[in-house]
Amino acid sequence: MPNMCLENDFFSEAQIGVCYGKYAGDNLPSAQDVVNLCKSNGIGSMRINDLDEGILQAVQGSGIKLIIQVPNDNIQSIGSDPSAATQFVQRYVVPYASSIKYIAVGNEVPMNSPQAALVGPAMQNVLNALNSANLGGQIKVSTAISTSLVVNAYPPSNGVFSNLGFMGPVANFLASNGSPLLLNVYTYFAYADPGNTSKISLDYALFRSSSPAFTDPNNGLQYYNLFDALVDATYAALNKATTVQSNSDPKIVLPESGWLSGGFPPRSAYYTNAGGGKTLDNARTYYSNLISHAKQGTPLKPGPMEIYLFEMFDEDNKPGDVEKHFGLFYPNNQQSKYQLKFN
């Protein structure tokens, strides 16, 4: 089992990217305009949520590095048929390999779904296909999970995965191949959960606390914000789930993190804190503080982080109302909502 350490040598400097989807909005800029917008704002990395060769082509030669995704609906075929993984890699990876940094095999795959059991085999089949194309050392394979898979997370050092049958093989695959876990972190939804009404303040969720909320009794580390607690609880869980020997400690990349600027949650009676949290000013505070925080890392893993902000634009055709209000830029004129300094 790898040792926990207080040093993060995975990144030499903080890396801030953006998430970009295009199929849930009817007023979005062209892929080339998005690439130009990224370049003009110093955004050097992007997670694309849709398998779109037009986007892949637009990114080519731009210097932007990508996370691309095997859609959840494709996991069963790729996990059960190596030739399907080969076809995926040949079509979506090989022609654009110079731009691709990570392949996420699924995003927050439901544990009760038929895809869950095939995430591990699909990851291995994709890696085998990459190796056959001489790209295995260049592009890392992982899967994206939610912090909801981590339980017993207070204090963070006690964190464990709720489903080791799923996460055990994933953790060992990542350790064996030097790949990071992709972790989606949303402090807003933890803050808005009525079960946390008396436990999580808005300042704690927005990186605004001036004094520590608690000290982890197991290691003496102090926690000033919810983001650090969620990430470090996942690090603790990942370490416990990893049983293979590795030359390095587990690493985490955050392919999604964000705060909504408006809207009404679809279960407004459930999200009792939601009304006070979803404002333009709070979203601006979260994003700007998150970018600054990426330079320092977490108490358990100090050092630069790689984080992708969710998301590029408000997408007006997304279901419900919450998902429509995470955009960093206005789609009609491509102006920034928040005037963020990405890098």
N, C-alpha and C positions, 0 to 999 in steps of 0.2 A: 504494500500500500504506500502511495507517495506521502511524503511528509508535508505538513502545512508549513508555510513560511510567510514572512512578513515582507516579501519583496516581489515585485512584479516586473519581470524582465521581458515580457512578451511584446511590449510596445516601447519604442524609444521616445515617443511624444504622443500627446492626446490626439485622437482622430475622431472628428465629428462628421458624420454622414447624414443622409436623409433617406426616408422611405418614399417611394414613388409608385403610385398606382394610377391607372388611367381609365379603367372600365366602369367606375361608379360615378363618373361625372360627365355631363354633357357640354361643358364649357371649358375644357382643359386645353392648355397650350400643346403644340406639337412636341414630339419627342426631341427634335433638334432644338426647339426653343428652351426646353427643360435643361438640356445639356448646356446650352449657352448661359442660362440662368445660374446653374451650378458653378460654372467656371467664373462668372462675374462676381459671385459671392464667396469664392474660395472654398467651395465644397468639393472635396476630392474623392468622396465615396458615396455610394448609393445602394440601397436595397430595393430591388424591383419586385413588386408583388405579383406581377403578371408575366407569364412566358410570352413575350412579345418580341419577335425578331426585329421589328422596326426600332424598338428601344435599344436592343443589343447593337444594331447597326449604327445608330446615332452615337452611341457611347464610344465605339471603336475609334481609336486615335485621339481621344479627348484627354487621356490621362486619368479619367475617373475609374475607380475600382468598384466592382460590383459584388453584392450578394445576390445570387439567383436562387430560385426555389423550385423544388419538385412539388407540385401541387398535391394537397392531401388526396385528391381523387386519383392521382397517378401512382400512389404508393403501393397499392396492391399489385398492380401489373409489374412495376419495377422491382418490388420485393420478391415476387415469385418467379420472375422470368429475367435472367441475366441479359437476354437479347434486347429486352425493353430498355434496360439501363444503358446498353450500348447505343441504341437508337437515340435515347435522350442526350447522351453525351456527344454523339456525332452531330446531332442537329443543333443543340442549344449551347454547347460548350466549345467544341473544337474550333469552329470558325471565329469565336470571340474570346479565346482562351487568354489572350494578353490582358483583357479587361476584367477577368473573373478572379475573385479572391476566395470566396466561399460558396459552397452549394448547401443550402438548407433542405434537407429531406423532410418536408412537412413543416407545418406551422401550428403549434398548439394542438396536436392531434388528440382528439378525445380518447380517454383511456378505455371507454366502453365501445369503441368503434372497431370494425374489422381491420382498419388500417394499423392500429396500434401495434399488433403483434408482428407486423411486417416492416416497421420502421428500421429496426436493426438490420435485417437482411437487405432492405433497400439501400441503406447506407453502404453496406459492404459491396453490393453489386455496382453501385455508382463508383465507388473507389476502384473496384477492379476494372471497370470500363475506363476510368481516368488513367490507371496504370498502363492499360493496353495502348492508350493514346500518348503515353509518355508525359502525362500531365499530373500524375499522382503526387509528385513532390512540389508542385506549383500551386495547386488548388486544394483547399481543405474541405472535407465533407463533415457536416454536422446536422443537427436538427434544432428547431426553435421550440422552446417550452415557455410556459408561464410560471410566475412565482407561486401560483396556486398549487403546484405539484410539491412544494416544500411545506412540511408541517412541523410542529413543535419548534417554531422559529423564534421563540423568545425564551432565553437570549439567543442571538444568532448562532453561537457555537453549538447549540443543541439541534440545529436544523437537520432534518432527514427528509428523504423523498417518500411520499405516500405510496408510491408504486415501484418497488425495487425490481419487480418482474420486468417492468419497462425500462427503468432508468439504470439498472445494473449493467445490462449489455450495452446501453448507450454510453455510459461512463467509461466502461472498459474499452470500447471502440475508440472513443476520443483520446484516452490516455495512450493507447497502443499506436495511434497514428498522429499524435501531436496536434490534434484539432481542438479548438475551443468549443465549449458549450455556448449555444446561442440562447440568451435569456431575455425575454420581453418583460420590462419593468414599468408598471404604471402606479405611481404612488396615489394618484387621484382616486382610483377605484378602491384602494384600501382605506383611504380617508373617507370616502363616501359610504362605505359599508356601515349600516347601523350598529353592527356588533362592535365597531371601533369608535363609536361616537365619543365616548368618554376617555378613549385611550390615545387617539391620534389628533393632534392639533393641526391647524392649517400651517402654522409656521414649521412644524416638524415635517410636514409633507412637501413644503416648498423650499427647504434648505435655509430657513430663516431663523432657526433657533440659535441663540447666543450662548446657551449653556447645554451640557449634555443631558439628554433625556434619561439615560441610564448607563450603567457600567456593566459589561458582561462579567459575571462573577467567575467564569471559567478561565478567562485570559486577561482580565483587567482592561479591555478595550472599551473606550467611551464612544457613545453613539449620539450624534447631534441631529441626524435626519433619518427619515424612513428609508430613503433610497439605499443608504449604506447598510442598514439592517437587513433589507431584503436581499441585496446582493451577497452579503457575507453569510447569511443563513444558507443561501444556495451553494456558496463555496464549501461550507461545512458539510452539507448534504452530498455534494459531489465527491468530496474527499472520502467520505464514509462509504459511498457506493462503488468506489474504484478499488478493485482488488488485484489488478495486474500491476506489475512493476513498470515504472516509467522513469525516464530521465529528467522529467520536469513536473512541476505541480500542475494541477488542473487550472485551466484558464477560462475566463468568461468574456464573451463579447455581447454587447447589448444591441440587437438588431432593431429594437423598437423601444422608445420611451417618449411619452408626451403628456400633454395636459390640454383639455378642451377649453375653447374660448367662449362657449355658449351652448345653448340647446337644453332640451329637457330629457332626462334619462327615460327609457321606455318603461322602467319599473320605478317611477318616481316615489312611490310609497316605500320602496325598499331602500333606495339611496337617500336616506334622510339628510345627509350632510350636503347633498349635491348642489342645492341652491346657492350656498355661499361660496362654493369652490370654483364653479365654471364661469369665470370671467376673463375678459381680455387681459386685464392687469395680472391676474394670477397665472395665466398661461405664459405671459411674457416673463414673469418672475421665475417660473419653473424652468423654462428653456434657457434663459440666460444664466441662472445659477447652475443648471446641469452642465452647460458648456464649461463654465469655470471649474466646476467640481471634477470634470473629467481629467483635469491636469494632475490632480492629487490622488485620486483613487479612494479606496475605502480603508477603514481602520485595519482590517485584516490583510488587505492587498494594496498597500500604498503604491502609487506610481501611475503613469498615464493609462487611460482607458480608451477603448474604441466603442463609440456610441452612435447609433443612428436615430435621428429625431423623427418622430411620427407626427405629421407626414408632410409631404411637399405642398399639397393643396387641399382645401375643403372639397369634398366630393359629394355633390348634392343628391346623388341617386343612391347613396348607401341606405340600408334599412334603419328604421328608427331615427332618432335625432342625435344621439350622442356621437356616432361615428362621423357625422357631417361637419364637425367643428374642430378638427385637429390640425387644420392646414397652417403652414408657416408662411405661405404666400397666397395672395389673392389670385385666383385663376384668370380673371378677366383682364387684369393689367400687369400681372406678375410682380406687383409691389409687395414688399415684406410687411407682414402684420406687426412685427416686433423689432425690426432693425437689429437683428442679431449679428454678432461677429462670430462666424463659424470656426475660423482657424486664425 
